[in-house]
């Protein structure tokens, strides 16, 4: 677990290991949520990065008749 400090301007620096692990880049936008007493940052991804992320998903289930 990493520790960061909030600056007088309420800024934080994301540790290098986390930036590299999530492939973050300067200027990238993020969603910020307050959840259960904590702050969560969710990186916005380019649509091209999402290509194929459902590959191998199981589609063998019963669908409702109005959803075919």
C-alpha positions as CSV (number, residue, x, y, z in Angstrom):
1,X,0.0,0.0,0.0
2,X,1.3,3.4,-0.9
3,X,0.8,6.7,1.1
4,X,0.3,10.1,-0.6
5,X,0.0,13.6,0.8
6,X,-2.7,16.0,-0.1
7,X,-1.1,19.4,-1.1
8,X,-2.4,22.8,0.0
9,X,-4.2,22.9,-3.4
10,X,-5.8,19.5,-2.6
11,X,-3.6,17.7,-5.2
12,X,-2.1,14.2,-4.9
13,X,0.6,12.5,-6.8
14,X,-0.2,9.0,-8.0
15,X,2.8,6.8,-7.1
16,X,4.9,5.6,-10.1
17,X,4.3,1.9,-9.5
18,X,0.5,2.5,-9.7
19,X,0.8,4.8,-12.8
20,X,2.9,2.2,-14.6
21,X,0.7,-0.7,-13.5
22,X,-2.5,1.0,-14.8
23,X,-0.7,2.4,-17.9
24,X,-1.8,6.0,-17.0
25,X,-0.5,8.9,-19.1
26,X,-0.3,12.7,-18.5
27,X,-3.6,14.5,-19.2
28,X,-5.7,11.3,-19.0
29,X,-9.1,11.9,-17.4
30,X,-10.5,10.0,-14.5
31,X,-13.8,9.5,-12.8
32,X,-13.7,10.3,-9.1
33,X,-16.1,8.7,-6.6
34,X,-16.7,9.0,-2.9
35,X,-17.6,5.5,-1.8
36,X,-18.0,4.1,1.7
37,X,-15.6,6.6,3.3
38,X,-13.0,6.5,0.6
39,X,-12.0,8.1,-2.7
40,X,-11.8,6.0,-5.8
41,X,-10.2,7.1,-9.1
42,X,-11.4,5.3,-12.2
43,X,-9.3,5.9,-15.4
44,X,-11.2,6.8,-18.5
45,X,-10.1,4.4,-21.3
46,X,-10.1,5.0,-25.1
47,X,-12.7,3.0,-26.9
48,X,-10.0,1.3,-28.9
49,X,-8.4,-0.1,-25.6
50,X,-11.7,-1.9,-24.8
51,X,-11.6,-3.9,-28.0
52,X,-11.8,-7.6,-27.3
53,X,-12.3,-7.3,-23.5
54,X,-15.3,-9.6,-23.7
55,X,-13.5,-12.3,-25.7
56,X,-14.3,-15.7,-24.3
57,X,-17.4,-14.6,-22.4
58,X,-20.0,-17.4,-21.9
59,X,-23.1,-16.7,-24.0
60,X,-24.7,-20.0,-23.3
61,X,-27.7,-19.0,-21.1
62,X,-31.4,-18.8,-21.6
63,X,-32.7,-15.5,-22.9
64,X,-36.1,-14.0,-22.4
65,X,-38.2,-14.2,-25.5
66,X,-38.4,-10.5,-26.0
67,X,-34.5,-10.3,-25.9
68,X,-33.7,-12.5,-28.8
